[in-house]
Amino acid sequence: MKNRIIYLSFLVSLAVFSSCKKQLELLPSDVILPDQALRTVTDLEKGLFGVYASNGAAGNRVYIGTILADESLIANTNRGQGQFTFKWQYSGSPEAEHNADYANCYGMIDNANKILGVIDAIPTANATEVALKKRIKAELTALRGIELFECLIRFMPNGYSASALGVPIVLKSELYGKPARNTVGEVITQVNTDLAAGRAETGIPNAPVDVVRLSQATIAAYQARVSLLTRDWAGVVTHAKEAITLSGKDLATGTDFEDYWTDDNEIETLWKYRNQATPQLLWTDANGDIFFSPANKLMNEYDAANDVRFSTYFNSDEIIKYPGSASGPQINDIKLVRVAELYLDLAEAYAQLNDLTNSALYLNGLRAARIDGYTDVTLTDQQDGVDQALDERYKELCYEGFRFFDLKRNALPINRDASDVQSPTWQNLSANDHRFALPIPQHEIFANKNMKQNPGY
């Protein structure tokens, strides 16, 4: 990880190159150009590590995906943290957490494109370097697709319409580029193309040998996420099953599940972001002040006595899903992709296909791993299967950044319990509300004449 952090600094240096036309013309010695910094395959791999390390949107997704939805409530000791986002009082302010990921996502995409722009010209010394270079190129391409998808789901409208306004497709690093927004369908096509390039490269291992790097299993999991968004239910089944099989991972149970959240095992993890400050600080200050507490609506969903998730995720009025680790009381990894999500992908997709037997198979499998003495359920009809799958995602994946986007892709409203809000003004967000599409940051509107703001802002 040390090398990854070092090369994050290297990529920041590359960004300096993009800051001034005069610098571009004079080529001063204190600016590192991509073709100067990247001369060997070893340089390329270290640059790749820097791209991984620049995944700043990962932690922010956990934050906004939670407080925008119905997973939390504003605590009495909150000093203003996240309140405007929680209340859906949006603006295009660039520093606001609800739209900060526009810069985060395109910063990571630009970092990948800088390396992809020079990679073909980098010489190789032997067959080993040839293979490694091909893997690096495929990883960078897949990472670009993943980050483009992550940006899309934040700024596109609710539901899924291929003709709706998406985000710009950016395939090369351009100092004065002013890209216009592509349609959602065009972005999805590019995302699928980039992910397919990763799947086509045999040098990327099937299983997550190193869970901070992409594996074939992880890319397949993202293909399943794309299929969920586009309502390609057969595609969800294909890719989620591939991801589980390729990963060789299984569901954690009992104390293994508790230990999983202290980073003592990687039983379910396909991909993670090694964090330096615990996500716990999103909810509770280091001095003990609570910013956000668990929503009463969410806690009431569990069998508190028998469901291991209840005591693992909650401690009275405190969210404790990220309790720290052996690395320190305020250090946890962010689990970006894990097996439980894939089980729930399959439960939802099979329900949508009206295959209630297989939907129940995955739904019951997950619940049996979490709930002592669990008795299997039989789904009554398609809607019951869909509802139960989404409800289980609410319980299993809370505080991982999924809830807001799950409701959004299904064109469902956000309905908070009255006990979880101080005002009815921010209790409900209708399914067709424009605020499901987050605002493009205002500085992007000012800088790019081709950029269009989302309606309503």
N, C-alpha and C positions, 0 to 999 in steps of 0.2 A: 504493500500500500504506500510505502514511503516513496517509491518511484512514481506512483500514480499521482501523488500530491505534487512532487517536483515537476512533473510534466503538465499538471494543471497550470502551474506558474508559467511553464513554457507556452501553453496555449493562450494564456492571458497576454503574454508578450506578443503573440501573433495578432491579438486584437488591437494592440497599440498600433500595429502597422495599418490597421483599417481606420484610424482616427483622423488622418489629416492628409489632404492631397499634396501639400508641400513636402511632407515626409516621403510620400510615395515617389515624388520626383527627385528628391535629393539623396534618398537611400542612406541615411545616417547610420553610423556604425553601431548605435545602441538599439536599433530595431532589427528583430530577427524575422527574416522572410521564410516562408515554408520551404522553398527549395534550397535554402541555406541551412536551416535547422535540421531538415530531414535528408540525410545522406546515405543511411544504411538501413537495413531491415530492423536492426536493433532500435534505431531511432524511431522507426514506424511503430514498433510495438509499444515503446514508451509513450509515444504520442497517443496511441490507442488508449492506454491506461489513463491519460489525461482526459480523454473524452468521457470515459466512464466516470471519472472523478467530478466532471462538470455537470453531473445529473442533479442539478439543484431543484428541479421540479418534483423530484420524488418525495421529499419531505413536505413540500407545500401542498401536494395533492392530499396527503394524509390530513392536513389541517383544513383545507377548504372543503374537501369531500365530506368532512365531519360537521363543521359548524354551519355549512349551508343547508344541511339536511336536518334530520330529526334524531340525531344521536347524542346531543348535548344540550345543556342549558347554561346560561350565564350565571356564574357564581357571585355571591355577595362581595367576595374579595377581588373580583375582576376590576382592574384599574383602567379599563377601556380597551384591553386587548381583544381584537377581532369583533368588537360589538357591531360595527357598521356592516360587516360581512354577515354576521349572524342575523341581523335585521333586514338583510337584502336591500340595504341602502347604498346602492352602487354608484360609483362615478368612474371616470377614466383615469383617475389619479395614478401615476405610474408606480408609486410606492405602496399602493394598496395590495394586500395579500390575495384578493380575489382575482386580480389580473396580472400579478407579478410573473406568472409562468409564461406569458408571451415572450418576455426577454429571456427567461430561463431556457425555454424550449429552443428558441432560435439561436441562442448562444451555443447550445450543445450541437445543434444541427450545423452551424457555421464551423465549429471546431472539427466536426467530422468531414465536412466538405473541404476544408483547407488541406487535410491530409489526403483525401481522395483525389484532390486536384493534382497532386504530384506523385502519387504512389506508383503509377505505371512506369515512371522514369527512374525509380530507385533501382540500382543494380543488385543482383543476387550473386552470391559467391558459390552456392552449391544447391543440391536438390532440397536440402532441409530448409534453406532460406526461401527457395521458390515456394515450397508448401506453406511456410509460415506467412509469407507475403500474401498469398491467396486467402489464407484464413483471416488475416488482418483486414483485408479489403472487404471480405464478406461480413465480418463483424461490424465494421464501420457502416456499411450499407444497411444492415439490419437495424443497427442503433438509430440511424437516421430515420428509418421507417417507423420505429417504435416512438421516437420523440415527435415525429410529425403526427402520429395518431394521438399521442397524449395532448398535443396542442389543439388538435381538431375537436376533441370531445369537450374541451373547456369553452371554446368560442363558437361552436356551431349551435343552431337552434335545437330545441327539444325534439324527441322522436327521431325518425330517420327519413330524410328526403334527399335523394341524390342530387337534385337540382338546387338545393338550398346553398346559401353562402357559407363556405368553409374557411380555410386559412390558406396563405400562399404556399405553393410548392417551391422550395428553394433547393436547387441541386448543385449549386456552385457558390463559392464565396466571392461576392462582388462588393467592392467598396462603395459604389454609388448605385447599387441595385435598388429599385423601387417596385417590388413585386406586388401585383394585384392579388386579391383573394380568388382562389379557385373554388369551384363548386365542391360540395361534400363528396359527390361521386368521383370527381377527378382526384381528390386527395386520397380517397380509399383505394383507387386504382394504383396510385403511386406507392402507398403504404404496402399494399399486397405485393407489388413488384419488388420492393426493397426486402420485405420479409422472405419472399421466394428466393431471392439471391442468397440470403443466409442459409436457407434450407438446402440449397443446391451445393453448398460447399462442404465436402466430406471432411475437410480439416477441422471443422467445428465439431467437437465431440457430441455424441448423442446425449449422454447424461451430464449433469452439472458437476464435473470433477472439481472445478473451481467455481463456487457459487456466486462470485462477484463478476464472472464473465458469462457471456451468452453461451448457451448450449442449444442443440437442436430442440431439446425438450422445451426450453424457454421460448424460443421463437415460435414453436407450435402453439404454446399457450397464448402468445400474442395473436396468432392467427385465429385462435378460438375467440379472443376478445373482439377482434374485428368482425367476425361472423356474428357474434351476439349483437353488435351494434347494427349491422345490416340485416339482421333477422334471417340470416342464412342458417337455419337450424341444423340442417344436415352437415353443413360445414363445421358448426360448433362440435357436433358429435365426433366427426372425423378428427379434428385437430386436438380437442381435449383428450380424447383417448390416446392419440399419438403422444401427447405431452406426458401423460401418466406413464405409458409404457416405456418411452425413451428415458424418462427420468430415473426409473427404478425406485422412486420414492413412494411412501405410503403415509397414511394418516397417523399422527401421534395420538396416544391415548394416556389417560391418567396422569401420573406424575411426569411422564415424558412430555405431555402437552404443557404442563406448568413450566417445566424446565426449558421448553422450546422458546418461551417468551423472555427468558433470561439469557438467551443465546448459548445455552449449554449443549444444544444439539441442533442438527440441521435436518431432522427427520423429514420435514415437509417442504423444505426450501428448494426451489428451482433457481431462484435468482434473488440476490439481496443487494442493498446499498449499505456498505459498511459506514456507519454513521459515527461522528465524533462527539455529538451532543444528543442525548436521548430525546426521542419524540415526546417523552413524558413532560418535558419543559414546555410543550405546546399547551398543556392543560394545567400544570401546576408549577409555580415559580420555585426556584431553588430555596427560597426562604419559607416555603410551605404555603404561600398564598395560592388559592385555587382560582384559576381563570375560568375554566369550564368544568362542570360536573356532568356525570352521566345523566342522560334524559330519563325521567321516570318512565316514559313510554317504552324505552328500550329495556330497562331493567325488569319491567313487568312481563316481558316476553319469555323469561327464563323460568325453568324449574330450579329455583335457587338452591334447594337442598341437594339436588342430584346432578346438576349440570356443572361440570368442571369449569366451564367458561365464566360462570357468574363470579366465583371467587378469584379467578385469574384476571378478569377484566375490571372488576369493581372492588372498591373498599369504601363502603358507605357512600359519601358524596364525592369520591375521588376516582378518576380514571387511572387504573394501574396496569394497563395492558403492556406498557413498556417500563418495567420496574428497575432497569439498570442491569448490569452484567458483571462478570468477573473482571472486566476491563475498567469498571468504575460505576459508581451509583448513578451517574448521569450519562451513561454510554449504552446505546442499543443499536443493533442493526435494523434497518427497515426491510421487511420481507416484501419484495416486489412481486414475486410470483410464488405461490405455494399450492400444494396438492388439494387442500380443502376448497380453494376457489374452483379448481377443475371439476371436482365432484358436483359442485353447485351449478357450474356451467352445464354439465350433463343433465342434472335434474331438471333445469329450466328448459333446455332444448328438447329433451324427450317429452316433457309435458306439452310444449308447443306443437310437437309432432303427434300429439295424442297417443303416445306410447307410454301409458301410465305405469306399466309393469317396470320398465327400465327407469323411468323417472323416480319411482318409489325405491328402486334398488339403490340408487346413489344417494337419495335423500335419507333413507333409513341407514345406509352405511355410515354417513357422516354423523348422524345423531347418535348411533350406537357407540361411536368412538368418543363421544362427549358426555353422554348421559348414562349414569349408572341405572341398571334395571330397565333400560329403554325397551319398549314394545313397538314392533314395526307397525306402521300405519298403512292402510290401503287408500289410495287416492280415488275420489269419487267420480271426478270428471276432469276435463282438460283445464278448466279455470281453477279448480282446486289444486291441481298440480303446479300450475304457474304461481298461484298465490303462495303456496307453501314453500316453493323454491326461493321466491323473492324474500319471504319472511325469514327463511333460514340464512340467506345472505346477509340480511340485516343483523342477525344475531352473531353469526360466525365472523363476518368481515368488518364489524364495526371498528372505527378508528384506524382503518387501513386505507381510507380514501375512496371507497366504492359507492357508498350509499347515495350521494347526490347524483352520481353518474348512472347508477342503476335506475333510479326514478326517472331521470332525464331521458335515457334511451328508450324507456317504456312509455314515455309521455304520460307519466303519473304525477299527481300533485304531491307537494310536501305538506303533510298534516301533523303538526306538533300538538301534544297534549296541552291543555290549558295550564297545567301545573308546571310546564317547562318554559313558559314565557311570562314576562311581566306585563305584556300588552297584547291584546288580540290582533293588533296591527301586523305583528310578525309571527302569527300562529300558523297561517295557511298561505301557501303559494300555489295558485291554480296551475293546472297542467299546461295551459297555453300562455303562461306569463312570459314576457320577453326576457325576464331576468334569469331564465335558465341558460341563455346565451350570455356569457360574461362579456363585459365591455372591452373593446380593444383599447390598450393604454393610449392616453391622449398624446403623449410624445410621439408615438408611432403615426398617429393621424397628422400631426404637424410636419413630421419629417418625410412622409411618403405621400405624394399627391395622388397615388393610385389606391391608397388604402381607404376602405369604406368602414364606417362605424356600424356596429349592430343596431338594429332599430330600437328605439326607446331611450337612447342615451344622448 
